[in-house]
Amino acid sequence: MPRYYEDKPKDYGACAGLKEDLGACLLQSDCVLKEGKTPRQCLKEGNCKALKYSFFECKRSMLDTRSRFRGRKGY
């Protein structure tokens, strides 16, 4: 379940909340806990796909020139 980081200062970066949620999802997955694989291996195998995609979209929106006018997509 995603956690929202409203109390944190803004200087942690645009996608810091998503990054922490993705890390927590990977560390709590059965791939890491039961199979003993690294979080990177589990991410490549396709665990936590929704958070991975959301993190990618957040990072991509930072490079999008339209985001200057529309603002970053919220999380």
N, C-alpha and C positions, 0 to 999 in steps of 0.2 A: 504494500500500500504506500503510495507516495506521501512523503512528508513535505510540508511547506515551511519555508525558511523566511518568515516575515520579520523575525526578531534580529536576524543577522545584518551586519552592516553591508552596504552595497558594494564595497570594494573587494569582495570575494570573487567577482567575475559574473558574467551574465548567466552562465550555465552551471554554476556551482551546486545548486540544489539538485539538478538532474544528475550531475556527476556523482554526488554522494548517494543518491537513491539507486543509481546503477551499481555502484560499488556494494551497497548494502544488499541489493537483490542478488548479486553474484555470490557474495559471501554466505548468504542464507540458502542458496540453492542446494539441491541434493547432489549436484555434480561436484561441488566443492566439499560438502560435508561428508557424504557417503563414499564417493568414488575417489576422493583425495586429489583431484586435479586442481590446477591453478585457475584462478579466475579468468585469466587470459584464454586458456584452453576452453573453458566453459563458454566464454563469449563467442569464440570462433565456432563452437558447436551449435550455437543458436539459442542459448538461454537468455532470458530477459530481453526478448526481441522488441517489445513495445518501448521500454526505457532506452534501449540502444538507438532505436529510430528517433525517439524524441530528442535525445542528446545530439544526434546527427543534425536534426532539423534546427535545433537551437544554435549549434555551431555554424551551420550554413546561413542562418538568418543574420548572423553577425557580419557576413561578407556581402550580403545582399544590399545593393544600393537603394532599393525601395524602402528598406527598413528605416532610413533616415527620416522619411516622411510619415510612414505608417507606424513606426515604433516596432520594437521587438515583439515577437509572438510570446505571449505570456505563458508561464508555467504555473 
